[in-house]
Amino acid sequence: MPRYYFDTCDGDDAISDDEGIDLPDAESARRAAIGVLPDMARDKLPDGDRRIFAVSVRDADGSVVYSATLALTGEWQVQSAGS
């Protein structure tokens, strides 16, 4: 089973995956990459309303085989709600 490595960036910190995980194929790695983005956004929501989250998937040779980003933008629609 191939090993894939998931490097992430949450707008502040970039983390390089040195361990990786074994997955059946590249499509499984794609699904895992997409699945991690909402979790990253949830963890960083208290820090602000604008942020870009990114994940890159590398294969065992170190080649990036897939990448995805999630842009989070939030804004208050009433004047006093965020105060």
Residue frames relative to the residue before (quaternion, step in Angstrom):
aa qw qx qy qz dx dy dz
M 1.0000 0.0000 0.0000 0.0000 0.00 0.00 0.00
P 0.4577 -0.7097 0.4613 0.2723 3.61 -0.83 0.96
R 0.3318 -0.7175 0.5790 0.1996 3.56 -1.21 0.61
Y 0.1078 -0.7835 0.6114 0.0266 3.55 -1.01 0.95
Y 0.2413 -0.7652 0.5886 0.0990 3.53 -1.14 0.81
F 0.2046 -0.8050 0.5537 0.0594 3.55 -0.86 1.04
D 0.0968 -0.7886 0.6070 0.0171 3.58 -0.39 1.26
T 0.0990 -0.8290 0.5503 0.0109 3.57 -0.79 1.01
C 0.0592 -0.7526 0.6533 0.0568 3.52 -1.34 0.44
D 0.1764 -0.8144 0.5483 0.0703 3.56 -0.80 1.05
G 0.6758 -0.4651 0.2911 0.4922 3.57 1.21 0.34
D 0.7435 0.2921 -0.1851 0.5723 3.58 1.22 -0.45
D 0.8233 0.1499 -0.0146 0.5473 3.53 0.74 -1.14
A 0.1832 -0.7383 0.6386 0.1163 3.55 -1.09 0.81
I 0.0855 -0.8033 0.5895 0.0038 3.54 -0.79 1.07
S 0.2214 -0.7660 0.5947 0.1022 3.55 -0.80 1.09
D 0.3578 -0.7452 0.5319 0.1837 3.56 -0.78 1.09
D 0.1434 -0.8149 0.5591 0.0521 3.57 -0.59 1.15
E 0.6749 0.5036 -0.2869 0.4566 3.60 1.25 -0.30
G 0.1655 -0.8153 0.5330 0.1541 3.57 0.85 -0.97
I 0.2284 -0.7405 0.6089 0.1697 3.52 -1.38 0.06
D 0.4528 -0.6636 0.5282 0.2751 3.52 -1.19 0.65
L 0.0320 0.7818 -0.6194 0.0636 3.54 -0.88 1.03
P 0.6349 -0.5838 0.3493 0.3662 3.58 -1.10 0.62
D 0.8099 -0.0950 0.1173 0.5669 3.60 0.99 -0.82
A 0.7143 -0.4525 0.3242 0.4242 3.56 -1.34 0.11
E 0.6049 0.5543 -0.3593 0.4447 3.60 1.05 -0.63
S 0.6332 0.5101 -0.3245 0.4833 3.59 1.02 -0.73
A 0.6338 0.5165 -0.3215 0.4777 3.58 1.06 -0.74
R 0.6203 0.5365 -0.3330 0.4653 3.59 1.03 -0.77
R 0.6687 0.4956 -0.3009 0.4654 3.59 0.87 -0.94
A 0.6471 0.5134 -0.3175 0.4657 3.59 0.98 -0.81
A 0.6427 0.5255 -0.3215 0.4554 3.59 0.98 -0.82
I 0.6664 0.4881 -0.2997 0.4774 3.57 0.90 -0.90
G 0.6590 0.5381 -0.3019 0.4301 3.57 1.01 -0.79
V 0.6594 0.5225 -0.3181 0.4371 3.60 1.07 -0.61
L 0.5739 0.6373 -0.3796 0.3469 3.62 1.07 -0.59
P 0.6735 0.4711 -0.3303 0.4641 3.68 0.79 -0.79
D 0.6182 0.5351 -0.3480 0.4587 3.60 1.05 -0.67
M 0.6348 0.5188 -0.3265 0.4704 3.58 0.99 -0.80
A 0.6585 0.5119 -0.3092 0.4568 3.59 0.94 -0.89
R 0.6392 0.5287 -0.3252 0.4540 3.60 0.94 -0.84
D 0.6715 0.5126 -0.2966 0.4454 3.57 0.95 -0.86
K 0.7617 0.3830 -0.1952 0.4848 3.61 1.06 -0.68
L 0.3987 0.7573 -0.4559 0.2442 3.63 1.21 -0.15
P 0.6666 0.5041 -0.3475 0.4251 3.65 0.80 -0.74
D 0.6482 0.5594 -0.3143 0.4102 3.62 1.16 -0.42
G 0.7998 -0.2165 0.1385 0.5424 3.61 1.17 -0.04
D 0.5112 -0.6773 0.4617 0.2584 3.52 -1.34 0.27
R 0.7387 0.3130 -0.2201 0.5549 3.61 1.23 0.04
R 0.2712 0.7478 -0.5612 0.2287 3.51 -0.66 1.10
I 0.2089 -0.7401 0.6221 0.1469 3.57 -1.21 0.57
F 0.1645 -0.7718 0.6120 0.0521 3.53 -0.88 1.07
A 0.0337 -0.8150 0.5782 -0.0194 3.57 -0.95 0.86
V 0.0442 -0.7613 0.6460 0.0341 3.52 -1.23 0.62
S 0.1000 -0.7603 0.6397 0.0517 3.55 -1.08 0.84
V 0.2332 -0.7672 0.5863 0.1156 3.53 -0.99 0.89
R 0.1156 -0.7839 0.6086 0.0421 3.55 -0.83 1.06
D 0.3882 -0.6837 0.5587 0.2638 3.54 -1.18 0.58
A 0.7492 -0.4078 0.2744 0.4440 3.59 -1.29 0.01
D 0.6522 0.5032 -0.3114 0.4738 3.61 1.20 -0.45
G 0.5484 -0.6314 0.3828 0.3925 3.58 1.29 -0.16
S 0.5072 0.6421 -0.4258 0.3863 3.58 1.27 0.08
V 0.4174 -0.6769 0.5407 0.2741 3.57 -0.97 0.85
V 0.1507 -0.8171 0.5544 0.0480 3.56 -0.67 1.14
Y 0.7947 0.0197 -0.0002 0.6067 3.58 1.23 -0.37
S 0.0336 0.7771 -0.6285 -0.0075 3.56 -1.14 0.60
A 0.0480 -0.7877 0.6142 -0.0011 3.54 -1.16 0.68
T 0.1217 -0.7711 0.6196 0.0819 3.54 -1.21 0.59
L 0.1477 -0.7437 0.6452 0.0936 3.51 -1.29 0.54
A 0.1627 -0.7804 0.5985 0.0796 3.58 -0.72 1.09
L 0.1304 -0.7818 0.6082 0.0427 3.54 -0.81 1.07
T 0.0793 0.7715 -0.6258 0.0829 3.54 -0.78 1.08
G 0.0556 0.7880 -0.6096 0.0657 3.53 -0.76 1.06
E 0.0566 0.7943 -0.6041 0.0308 3.55 -1.09 0.67
W 0.5171 -0.6308 0.4883 0.3103 3.51 -1.12 0.78
Q 0.3089 -0.7616 0.5456 0.1641 3.58 -1.02 0.81
V 0.7188 0.3045 -0.2283 0.5818 3.59 1.31 -0.06
Q 0.6446 -0.5868 0.3453 0.3476 3.57 -1.06 0.77
S 0.8122 0.3433 -0.1630 0.4427 3.62 0.64 -1.06
A 0.4613 0.7235 -0.4352 0.2726 3.63 1.21 -0.20
G 0.7531 0.3960 -0.2237 0.4754 3.62 0.92 -0.76
S 0.5723 0.6284 -0.3719 0.3732 3.59 1.20 -0.15
